[in-house]
Amino acid sequence: MNKPQQKEHNGYTFTEMVIVLLCWSILLSCFIPLQYRTYQNLEATLTLQQLKEDLLLTQHLSMNEHVYYTVNFEQESGGYFLYDTKERKTIFHRKLPEKWVMRLTTLQPTVRFNQKGIIQKAGTMYLYAPHKTYKVVFPFGSSRLRIEEI
């Protein structure tokens, strides 16, 4: 008896390839925006944490060494620096991430702490990230700052 011969397929058809590529394209197009948003959230978290730690350092130095340490905010360039007015030297200079904007409302550009760690002039400033706004409050008393997402 003769059996009909079956053709062997060693590859995929064009339709199968198009379907698989379409599925991969859809999955990647969903994943890439999530990754970018995760990056932006991480960048914001690290930037705000660095600001808190820099102000804690300034407060600590003012209490333990001398009161001539200041944090100076530069609204135009979008950054700040720690300055030792006694030695007349900059300790460090930090820039905000690209596309971030700083606006000082009631906060003076120069922040100082006294020997007890209390801020000399309280105030508020805003940090505008590409998709979020943060209100940074420097209250009276020994607390350093409070950051609120608006």
Order of alpha helices (4+ residues) and beta strands (2+ residues): alpha-beta-beta-beta-beta-beta-beta-beta-beta
